[in-house]
Amino acid sequence: MRRIARVLWVILLLNLVVALAKLFYGLRTGAVALSADGAHSLLDASGNVIALIGIAVARRPPDANHPYGHRKYETFAALGVAALLFFGCWEIGSAAFDRLLHPRPPHLSMDVFVTLALTLVINVLVVVVERREGLRLQSELLLADAAHTHSDVFATLLVFASFAGTHFRIPLTDVAAAVVIMGLILHAGFRIVKGTLSTLSDERRIPPDEIEAVALAEQGVLEAHNVRTRGPNDDIHLDLHILVDPAMAIGAAHAIGHRVERRLRERWPGLTDVVVHVEPGVESERAHVREGGGLKAEG
């Protein structure tokens, strides 16, 4: 979590530089597409602030009221980033509609193009670093923010296109670019919402048959069933039932359960909580149906 926070602080500073540069030149030139892109970048920075707050809360250890820890606050923070995106769409849409009612060409200069090119390079760097670190740290928050910034790259390219259209006196290219930027932002927002709802709704994280296979690899395990997983990819909670010889001593059966847990943690490093229920391998405890890719038994 500390590594994720460090990445977010660096990204926040870069996003602020990009946003302020775009907004300054957008207001100075009257280019609504550039102002929209600047607002988009400012939303990136605001999303970083929300993410840092979410990380600060998510880093807290489990307590009496939160026995599973506070990691879902990271997911709530990602949802907050999506909310900012949707709010930004409203602001950009309002500006584009106003320009449609009161058309006026933007005043462009070479320093605008140079600034925009530099911000584009920074955004590409941010996307590459944030996505790489998000995959390495298995952070849905970093990956969500990378998706957000990735849409900003396309938005900046659209601003370039709108400038070209203005140069060749093609009408309403500025407004058209702003509308397409809105579409990009909405797409990124819905992708983030989809990912966060997957976590908040406790969607399955690991196929049950893969977990069963790892458990059965441990000598003494006769069957594995009732596998359940949930949580973000870097904080997966797992529970399962294993059957052992009914005549086996409790201590030996307990040791098998610990070895199964160790195997599972080695196979999936994102597991932070593993509960192995050890049961006697009698007919009444066996599973006879397979649902959702895993064996299911009563009890």
C-alpha positions as YAML, in Angstrom:
chain: A
units: angstrom
residues:
- id: 1
  name: MET
  ca: [0.00, 0.00, 0.00]
- id: 2
  name: ARG
  ca: [2.93, 2.36, 0.67]
- id: 3
  name: ARG
  ca: [4.27, 1.66, -2.82]
- id: 4
  name: ILE
  ca: [0.87, 2.42, -4.34]
- id: 5
  name: ALA
  ca: [0.73, 5.70, -2.39]
- id: 6
  name: ARG
  ca: [4.19, 6.72, -3.63]
- id: 7
  name: VAL
  ca: [3.17, 6.11, -7.24]
- id: 8
  name: LEU
  ca: [0.01, 8.16, -6.73]
- id: 9
  name: TRP
  ca: [1.92, 11.15, -5.29]
- id: 10
  name: VAL
  ca: [4.20, 11.27, -8.34]
- id: 11
  name: ILE
  ca: [1.24, 10.93, -10.72]
- id: 12
  name: LEU
  ca: [-0.65, 13.67, -8.85]
- id: 13
  name: LEU
  ca: [2.16, 16.18, -9.35]
- id: 14
  name: LEU
  ca: [2.46, 15.34, -13.06]
- id: 15
  name: ASN
  ca: [-1.30, 15.58, -13.57]
- id: 16
  name: LEU
  ca: [-1.42, 18.99, -11.89]
- id: 17
  name: VAL
  ca: [1.30, 20.31, -14.20]
- id: 18
  name: VAL
  ca: [-0.54, 18.99, -17.25]
- id: 19
  name: ALA
  ca: [-3.95, 20.27, -16.12]
- id: 20
  name: LEU
  ca: [-2.78, 23.79, -15.29]
- id: 21
  name: ALA
  ca: [-0.92, 24.11, -18.59]
- id: 22
  name: LYS
  ca: [-3.94, 23.03, -20.63]
- id: 23
  name: LEU
  ca: [-6.42, 25.17, -18.70]
- id: 24
  name: PHE
  ca: [-4.18, 28.24, -18.96]
- id: 25
  name: TYR
  ca: [-3.85, 27.99, -22.73]
- id: 26
  name: GLY
  ca: [-7.45, 26.86, -23.15]
- id: 27
  name: LEU
  ca: [-8.76, 30.01, -21.43]
- id: 28
  name: ARG
  ca: [-6.17, 32.18, -23.15]
- id: 29
  name: THR
  ca: [-6.96, 30.97, -26.68]
- id: 30
  name: GLY
  ca: [-10.68, 30.31, -26.21]
- id: 31
  name: ALA
  ca: [-10.28, 26.71, -27.46]
- id: 32
  name: VAL
  ca: [-13.13, 24.77, -25.87]
- id: 33
  name: ALA
  ca: [-11.55, 21.40, -26.76]
- id: 34
  name: LEU
  ca: [-8.33, 22.39, -25.01]
- id: 35
  name: SER
  ca: [-10.27, 23.62, -21.97]
- id: 36
  name: ALA
  ca: [-12.20, 20.35, -21.95]
- id: 37
  name: ASP
  ca: [-8.94, 18.43, -22.10]
- id: 38
  name: GLY
  ca: [-7.60, 20.58, -19.25]
- id: 39
  name: ALA
  ca: [-10.70, 19.83, -17.18]
- id: 40
  name: HIS
  ca: [-10.18, 16.15, -17.95]
- id: 41
  name: SER
  ca: [-6.58, 16.39, -16.69]
- id: 42
  name: LEU
  ca: [-7.74, 18.26, -13.59]
- id: 43
  name: LEU
  ca: [-10.13, 15.37, -12.94]
- id: 44
  name: ASP
  ca: [-7.11, 13.07, -13.16]
- id: 45
  name: ALA
  ca: [-5.45, 15.06, -10.39]
- id: 46
  name: SER
  ca: [-8.65, 15.14, -8.32]
- id: 47
  name: GLY
  ca: [-8.93, 11.39, -8.77]
- id: 48
  name: ASN
  ca: [-5.39, 11.03, -7.44]
- id: 49
  name: VAL
  ca: [-6.37, 12.96, -4.30]
- id: 50
  name: ILE
  ca: [-9.40, 10.72, -3.78]
- id: 51
  name: ALA
  ca: [-7.20, 7.67, -4.36]
- id: 52
  name: LEU
  ca: [-4.64, 8.85, -1.79]
- id: 53
  name: ILE
  ca: [-7.40, 9.34, 0.78]
- id: 54
  name: GLY
  ca: [-8.77, 5.88, -0.03]
- id: 55
  name: ILE
  ca: [-5.28, 4.35, 0.29]
- id: 56
  name: ALA
  ca: [-4.73, 6.07, 3.66]
- id: 57
  name: VAL
  ca: [-7.91, 4.46, 5.01]
- id: 58
  name: ALA
  ca: [-7.34, 1.11, 3.29]
- id: 59
  name: ARG
  ca: [-3.89, 0.80, 4.92]
- id: 60
  name: ARG
  ca: [-5.45, 0.57, 8.38]
- id: 61
  name: PRO
  ca: [-5.16, -2.91, 9.94]
- id: 62
  name: PRO
  ca: [-8.24, -5.01, 10.82]
- id: 63
  name: ASP
  ca: [-10.06, -3.96, 13.97]
- id: 64
  name: ALA
  ca: [-13.10, -5.04, 15.99]
- id: 65
  name: ASN
  ca: [-15.54, -3.35, 13.62]
- id: 66
  name: HIS
  ca: [-13.67, -4.33, 10.44]
- id: 67
  name: PRO
  ca: [-12.36, -7.87, 10.98]
- id: 68
  name: TYR
  ca: [-11.65, -8.27, 7.26]
- id: 69
  name: GLY
  ca: [-9.63, -5.05, 7.16]
- id: 70
  name: HIS
  ca: [-10.31, -1.79, 5.31]
- id: 71
  name: ARG
  ca: [-9.16, -2.72, 1.81]
- id: 72
  name: LYS
  ca: [-12.55, -2.07, 0.19]
- id: 73
  name: TYR
  ca: [-12.01, 1.63, 0.82]
- id: 74
  name: GLU
  ca: [-9.55, 1.43, -2.08]
- id: 75
  name: THR
  ca: [-12.46, 0.20, -4.21]
- id: 76
  name: PHE
  ca: [-14.68, 3.02, -2.94]
- id: 77
  name: ALA
  ca: [-11.93, 5.47, -3.94]
- id: 78
  name: ALA
  ca: [-11.88, 4.02, -7.47]
- id: 79
  name: LEU
  ca: [-15.66, 4.53, -7.58]
- id: 80
  name: GLY
  ca: [-15.08, 8.14, -6.54]
- id: 81
  name: VAL
  ca: [-12.75, 8.57, -9.52]
- id: 82
  name: ALA
  ca: [-15.56, 7.40, -11.80]
- id: 83
  name: ALA
  ca: [-17.99, 9.87, -10.20]
- id: 84
  name: LEU
  ca: [-15.53, 12.68, -10.95]
- id: 85
  name: LEU
  ca: [-15.36, 11.58, -14.56]
- id: 86
  name: PHE
  ca: [-19.13, 11.75, -14.96]
- id: 87
  name: PHE
  ca: [-19.20, 15.20, -13.34]
- id: 88
  name: GLY
  ca: [-16.48, 16.35, -15.74]
- id: 89
  name: CYS
  ca: [-18.56, 15.18, -18.68]
- id: 90
  name: TRP
  ca: [-21.37, 17.46, -17.59]
- id: 91
  name: GLU
  ca: [-19.02, 20.44, -17.38]
- id: 92
  name: ILE
  ca: [-17.46, 19.74, -20.78]
- id: 93
  name: GLY
  ca: [-20.88, 19.22, -22.35]
- id: 94
  name: SER
  ca: [-22.07, 22.57, -20.99]
- id: 95
  name: ALA
  ca: [-19.02, 24.36, -22.43]
- id: 96
  name: ALA
  ca: [-19.44, 22.65, -25.80]
- id: 97
  name: PHE
  ca: [-23.15, 23.59, -25.94]
- id: 98
  name: ASP
  ca: [-22.34, 27.20, -25.12]
- id: 99
  name: ARG
  ca: [-19.75, 27.30, -27.92]
- id: 100
  name: LEU
  ca: [-22.31, 25.78, -30.29]
- id: 101
  name: LEU
  ca: [-24.69, 28.64, -29.48]
- id: 102
  name: HIS
  ca: [-21.96, 31.30, -29.63]
- id: 103
  name: PRO
  ca: [-19.38, 30.07, -32.17]
- id: 104
  name: ARG
  ca: [-15.99, 31.78, -32.24]
- id: 105
  name: PRO
  ca: [-12.68, 30.39, -33.53]
- id: 106
  name: PRO
  ca: [-9.85, 29.85, -31.00]
- id: 107
  name: HIS
  ca: [-6.69, 31.95, -31.26]
- id: 108
  name: LEU
  ca: [-3.77, 29.53, -31.65]
- id: 109
  name: SER
  ca: [-0.01, 30.11, -31.43]
- id: 110
  name: MET
  ca: [3.13, 27.98, -31.52]
- id: 111
  name: ASP
  ca: [3.54, 27.92, -27.73]
- id: 112
  name: VAL
  ca: [0.11, 26.29, -27.47]
- id: 113
  name: PHE
  ca: [1.23, 23.44, -29.73]
- id: 114
  name: VAL
  ca: [4.52, 23.01, -27.87]
- id: 115
  name: THR
  ca: [2.77, 22.92, -24.48]
- id: 116
  name: LEU
  ca: [0.20, 20.44, -25.71]
- id: 117
  name: ALA
  ca: [2.91, 18.18, -27.14]
- id: 118
  name: LEU
  ca: [4.79, 18.21, -23.82]
- id: 119
  name: THR
  ca: [1.64, 17.36, -21.86]
- id: 120
  name: LEU
  ca: [0.98, 14.51, -24.28]
- id: 121
  name: VAL
  ca: [4.43, 13.05, -23.57]
- id: 122
  name: ILE
  ca: [3.82, 13.35, -19.81]
- id: 123
  name: ASN
  ca: [0.43, 11.63, -20.09]
- id: 124
  name: VAL
  ca: [1.89, 8.73, -22.07]
- id: 125
  name: LEU
  ca: [4.61, 8.34, -19.42]
- id: 126
  name: VAL
  ca: [2.00, 8.40, -16.65]
- id: 127
  name: VAL
  ca: [-0.10, 5.69, -18.35]
- id: 128
  name: VAL
  ca: [2.90, 3.40, -18.92]
- id: 129
  name: VAL
  ca: [4.23, 3.73, -15.36]
- id: 130
  name: GLU
  ca: [0.85, 3.56, -13.63]
- id: 131
  name: ARG
  ca: [-0.35, 0.54, -15.61]
- id: 132
  name: ARG
  ca: [2.94, -1.29, -15.05]
- id: 133
  name: GLU
  ca: [2.86, -0.61, -11.31]
- id: 134
  name: GLY
  ca: [-0.85, -1.44, -11.13]
- id: 135
  name: LEU
  ca: [-0.23, -4.87, -12.65]
- id: 136
  name: ARG
  ca: [2.86, -5.46, -10.51]
- id: 137
  name: LEU
  ca: [1.13, -4.45, -7.27]
- id: 138
  name: GLN
  ca: [-2.28, -5.88, -8.33]
- id: 139
  name: SER
  ca: [-3.92, -2.56, -7.46]
- id: 140
  name: GLU
  ca: [-7.34, -1.98, -9.01]
- id: 141
  name: LEU
  ca: [-7.03, 1.67, -7.97]
- id: 142
  name: LEU
  ca: [-3.85, 2.25, -9.99]
- id: 143
  name: LEU
  ca: [-5.30, 0.36, -12.94]
- id: 144
  name: ALA
  ca: [-8.49, 2.43, -12.77]
- id: 145
  name: ASP
  ca: [-6.50, 5.64, -12.67]
- id: 146
  name: ALA
  ca: [-4.32, 4.45, -15.57]
- id: 147
  name: ALA
  ca: [-7.49, 3.85, -17.63]
- id: 148
  name: HIS
  ca: [-8.61, 7.37, -16.74]
- id: 149
  name: THR
  ca: [-5.31, 8.91, -17.88]
- id: 150
  name: HIS
  ca: [-5.27, 6.72, -20.99]
- id: 151
  name: SER
  ca: [-8.46, 8.43, -22.12]
- id: 152
  name: ASP
  ca: [-6.67, 11.74, -21.54]
- id: 153
  name: VAL
  ca: [-4.05, 10.75, -24.13]
- id: 154
  name: PHE
  ca: [-6.74, 10.26, -26.76]
- id: 155
  name: ALA
  ca: [-8.37, 13.51, -25.67]
- id: 156
  name: THR
  ca: [-5.13, 15.42, -26.28]
- id: 157
  name: LEU
  ca: [-4.81, 13.86, -29.73]
- id: 158
  name: LEU
  ca: [-8.36, 15.01, -30.44]
- id: 159
  name: VAL
  ca: [-7.40, 18.56, -29.44]
- id: 160
  name: PHE
  ca: [-4.59, 18.43, -32.01]
- id: 161
  name: ALA
  ca: [-7.14, 17.29, -34.58]
- id: 162
  name: SER
  ca: [-9.49, 20.13, -33.65]
- id: 163
  name: PHE
  ca: [-6.64, 22.61, -34.06]
- id: 164
  name: ALA
  ca: [-5.95, 21.22, -37.52]
- id: 165
  name: GLY
  ca: [-9.62, 21.60, -38.39]
- id: 166
  name: THR
  ca: [-9.60, 25.18, -37.16]
- id: 167
  name: HIS
  ca: [-6.49, 25.94, -39.23]
- id: 168
  name: PHE
  ca: [-8.23, 24.69, -42.37]
- id: 169
  name: ARG
  ca: [-11.41, 26.59, -41.40]
- id: 170
  name: ILE
  ca: [-13.54, 23.49, -40.93]
- id: 171
  name: PRO
  ca: [-16.53, 24.63, -38.82]
- id: 172
  name: LEU
  ca: [-17.27, 23.29, -35.32]
- id: 173
  name: THR
  ca: [-14.22, 21.00, -35.13]
- id: 174
  name: ASP
  ca: [-13.50, 22.40, -31.67]
- id: 175
  name: VAL
  ca: [-16.98, 21.46, -30.44]
- id: 176
  name: ALA
  ca: [-16.87, 18.07, -32.17]
- id: 177
  name: ALA
  ca: [-13.56, 17.24, -30.46]
- id: 178
  name: ALA
  ca: [-15.02, 18.21, -27.07]
- id: 179
  name: VAL
  ca: [-18.01, 15.91, -27.66]
- id: 180
  name: VAL
  ca: [-15.73, 12.98, -28.56]
- id: 181
  name: ILE
  ca: [-13.64, 13.69, -25.45]
- id: 182
  name: MET
  ca: [-16.85, 13.38, -23.45]
- id: 183
  name: GLY
  ca: [-17.38, 9.96, -25.00]
- id: 184
  name: LEU
  ca: [-13.87, 8.88, -24.04]
- id: 185
  name: ILE
  ca: [-14.37, 10.04, -20.47]
- id: 186
  name: LEU
  ca: [-17.71, 8.24, -20.20]
- id: 187
  name: HIS
  ca: [-16.14, 5.04, -21.55]
- id: 188
  name: ALA
  ca: [-13.35, 5.21, -18.98]
- id: 189
  name: GLY
  ca: [-15.86, 5.93, -16.22]
- id: 190
  name: PHE
  ca: [-18.07, 2.96, -17.04]
- id: 191
  name: ARG
  ca: [-15.02, 0.66, -17.19]
- id: 192
  name: ILE
  ca: [-14.04, 1.77, -13.70]
- id: 193
  name: VAL
  ca: [-17.59, 1.31, -12.39]
- id: 194
  name: LYS
  ca: [-17.71, -2.20, -13.86]
- id: 195
  name: GLY
  ca: [-14.49, -3.15, -12.09]
- id: 196
  name: THR
  ca: [-15.48, -1.68, -8.74]
- id: 197
  name: LEU
  ca: [-18.93, -3.24, -8.78]
- id: 198
  name: SER
  ca: [-17.28, -6.59, -9.49]
- id: 199
  name: THR
  ca: [-15.37, -6.25, -6.22]
- id: 200
  name: LEU
  ca: [-18.20, -4.77, -4.16]
- id: 201
  name: SER
  ca: [-20.62, -7.49, -5.31]
- id: 202
  name: ASP
  ca: [-18.12, -10.20, -4.23]
- id: 203
  name: GLU
  ca: [-17.72, -11.59, -7.73]
- id: 204
  name: ARG
  ca: [-15.64, -14.81, -7.88]
- id: 205
  name: ARG
  ca: [-11.92, -14.14, -8.29]
- id: 206
  name: ILE
  ca: [-10.38, -17.59, -8.91]
- id: 207
  name: PRO
  ca: [-11.99, -20.51, -10.81]
- id: 208
  name: PRO
  ca: [-12.98, -23.15, -8.21]
- id: 209
  name: ASP
  ca: [-11.66, -26.08, -10.25]
- id: 210
  name: GLU
  ca: [-8.14, -24.58, -10.18]
- id: 211
  name: ILE
  ca: [-8.25, -24.29, -6.39]
- id: 212
  name: GLU
  ca: [-9.59, -27.84, -6.11]
- id: 213
  name: ALA
  ca: [-6.67, -29.12, -8.20]
- id: 214
  name: VAL
  ca: [-4.10, -27.42, -5.95]
- id: 215
  name: ALA
  ca: [-5.77, -28.77, -2.80]
- id: 216
  name: LEU
  ca: [-5.95, -32.32, -4.21]
- id: 217
  name: ALA
  ca: [-2.21, -32.19, -4.91]
- id: 218
  name: GLU
  ca: [-1.65, -32.43, -1.14]
- id: 219
  name: GLN
  ca: [-1.32, -36.03, 0.01]
- id: 220
  name: GLY
  ca: [-4.22, -37.08, 2.20]
- id: 221
  name: VAL
  ca: [-6.84, -34.82, 0.63]
- id: 222
  name: LEU
  ca: [-9.64, -36.97, -0.75]
- id: 223
  name: GLU
  ca: [-11.84, -34.18, -2.10]
- id: 224
  name: ALA
  ca: [-12.10, -30.39, -2.20]
- id: 225
  name: HIS
  ca: [-15.42, -28.58, -2.59]
- id: 226
  name: ASN
  ca: [-17.50, -25.49, -1.67]
- id: 227
  name: VAL
  ca: [-14.76, -23.15, -2.88]
- id: 228
  name: ARG
  ca: [-15.52, -19.43, -2.52]
- id: 229
  name: THR
  ca: [-13.38, -16.41, -3.34]
- id: 230
  name: ARG
  ca: [-14.01, -12.68, -3.22]
- id: 231
  name: GLY
  ca: [-12.24, -9.33, -2.97]
- id: 232
  name: PRO
  ca: [-9.82, -7.31, -5.15]
- id: 233
  name: ASN
  ca: [-6.99, -9.15, -6.87]
- id: 234
  name: ASP
  ca: [-4.42, -8.10, -4.26]
- id: 235
  name: ASP
  ca: [-6.66, -8.92, -1.27]
- id: 236
  name: ILE
  ca: [-8.49, -12.16, -2.09]
- id: 237
  name: HIS
  ca: [-10.40, -14.01, 0.63]
- id: 238
  name: LEU
  ca: [-10.81, -17.76, 0.10]
- id: 239
  name: ASP
  ca: [-12.57, -20.53, 1.94]
- id: 240
  name: LEU
  ca: [-13.00, -24.19, 0.96]
- id: 241
  name: HIS
  ca: [-13.80, -27.61, 2.40]
- id: 242
  name: ILE
  ca: [-11.46, -30.60, 2.15]
- id: 243
  name: LEU
  ca: [-12.21, -34.23, 3.00]
- id: 244
  name: VAL
  ca: [-9.66, -36.48, 4.72]
- id: 245
  name: ASP
  ca: [-9.62, -40.05, 6.03]
- id: 246
  name: PRO
  ca: [-12.27, -40.26, 8.80]
- id: 247
  name: ALA
  ca: [-9.92, -42.41, 10.88]
- id: 248
  name: MET
  ca: [-7.17, -39.81, 10.80]
- id: 249
  name: ALA
  ca: [-6.17, -38.17, 14.09]
- id: 250
  name: ILE
  ca: [-7.35, -34.59, 14.57]
- id: 251
  name: GLY
  ca: [-3.79, -33.29, 14.76]
- id: 252
  name: ALA
  ca: [-2.81, -34.93, 11.47]
- id: 253
  name: ALA
  ca: [-5.95, -33.67, 9.73]
- id: 254
  name: HIS
  ca: [-5.26, -30.18, 11.04]
- id: 255
  name: ALA
  ca: [-1.70, -30.33, 9.67]
- id: 256
  name: ILE
  ca: [-3.03, -31.27, 6.23]
- id: 257
  name: GLY
  ca: [-5.28, -28.23, 6.33]
- id: 258
  name: HIS
  ca: [-2.28, -25.99, 7.02]
- id: 259
  name: ARG
  ca: [-0.30, -27.54, 4.18]
- id: 260
  name: VAL
  ca: [-3.20, -27.00, 1.78]
- id: 261
  name: GLU
  ca: [-3.36, -23.36, 2.88]
- id: 262
  name: ARG
  ca: [0.38, -22.96, 2.26]
- id: 263
  name: ARG
  ca: [0.05, -24.47, -1.23]
- id: 264
  name: LEU
  ca: [-2.78, -22.09, -2.09]
- id: 265
  name: ARG
  ca: [-0.88, -19.02, -0.87]
- id: 266
  name: GLU
  ca: [2.16, -20.02, -2.90]
- id: 267
  name: ARG
  ca: [0.04, -20.48, -6.01]
- id: 268
  name: TRP
  ca: [-1.87, -17.19, -5.62]
- id: 269
  name: PRO
  ca: [0.16, -14.48, -3.81]
- id: 270
  name: GLY
  ca: [-2.91, -12.21, -3.76]
- id: 271
  name: LEU
  ca: [-4.56, -14.42, -1.13]
- id: 272
  name: THR
  ca: [-4.65, -12.60, 2.20]
- id: 273
  name: ASP
  ca: [-7.17, -14.77, 4.04]
- id: 274
  name: VAL
  ca: [-7.55, -18.54, 3.59]
- id: 275
  name: VAL
  ca: [-9.96, -20.68, 5.63]
- id: 276
  name: VAL
  ca: [-9.72, -24.46, 5.12]
- id: 277
  name: HIS
  ca: [-12.57, -26.50, 6.63]
- id: 278
  name: VAL
  ca: [-11.36, -30.06, 7.32]
- id: 279
  name: GLU
  ca: [-14.12, -32.70, 7.26]
- id: 280
  name: PRO
  ca: [-14.25, -36.52, 7.40]
- id: 281
  name: GLY
  ca: [-14.38, -38.21, 4.01]
- id: 282
  name: VAL
  ca: [-17.67, -40.02, 4.56]
- id: 283
  name: GLU
  ca: [-20.42, -40.33, 1.96]
- id: 284
  name: SER
  ca: [-22.68, -37.76, 3.63]
- id: 285
  name: GLU
  ca: [-19.99, -35.10, 3.31]
- id: 286
  name: ARG
  ca: [-19.10, -35.73, -0.34]
- id: 287
  name: ALA
  ca: [-20.15, -33.46, -3.19]
- id: 288
  name: HIS
  ca: [-22.35, -34.87, -5.96]
- id: 289
  name: VAL
  ca: [-22.98, -31.78, -8.12]
- id: 290
  name: ARG
  ca: [-20.82, -29.21, -9.85]
- id: 291
  name: GLU
  ca: [-22.03, -25.60, -10.03]
- id: 292
  name: GLY
  ca: [-20.21, -22.59, -11.43]
- id: 293
  name: GLY
  ca: [-17.13, -24.66, -12.18]
- id: 294
  name: GLY
  ca: [-16.77, -26.11, -8.67]
- id: 295
  name: LEU
  ca: [-18.01, -29.05, -6.62]
- id: 296
  name: LYS
  ca: [-20.87, -28.27, -4.24]
- id: 297
  name: ALA
  ca: [-21.82, -30.18, -1.12]
- id: 298
  name: GLU
  ca: [-24.47, -29.52, 1.51]
- id: 299
  name: GLY
  ca: [-23.34, -28.15, 4.83]
...
